[in-house]
C-alpha cells in the first residue's frame, strides 16, 4: 500500500485530517511520516503545584506503508505493536 492509498482509506473510514497532515478520530491519531504510520492515543498529564498538565501522544502500533494491506472487511492489516 502506498501513502496515497492509505490516506484515501483513512478519509473513507471517518478519519479527519488536521493542519499537520495527521488523521484524528476521537482520542486516536494516525501520525503519517515519510515511510511509516503510527497509531497513537492522546494522554493528558495532570496539573501539579509546579507545572501545568500537557497533552501527549502514546504510540500504540506502527508500520511501514509497504507492509500495510486491507482485509476483506476493509480493515487495516500490518500495524505492529
PEHU-V911761 format. One line per field, one symbol per residue. ss: DSSP state (h for helix, s for strand, l for the rest). phi: phi as a letter, one per 30 degrees, with the letter a starting at -180 (. if undefined). psi: psi as a letter, one per 20 degrees, with the letter a starting at -180 (. if undefined). Layout:
ss->???
phi->???
psi->???
This chain:
ss->llhhhhhhhhhhlllsslllllsssllssssslllsssssssssllllllllllsssssssssshhhlsslllllssllsl
phi->.cddddddddddcidcdcdcjccbaiccbccdbecbbbcbcdbcdddbdcaddbcbccdcbaadedcdacdddicdbkdcd
psi->prhghghggghhkjpppaiijrpqocjqpoopagirqppqqqppqqqahiqqqqprpppgrrqqghjqrqrhjkqppipq.
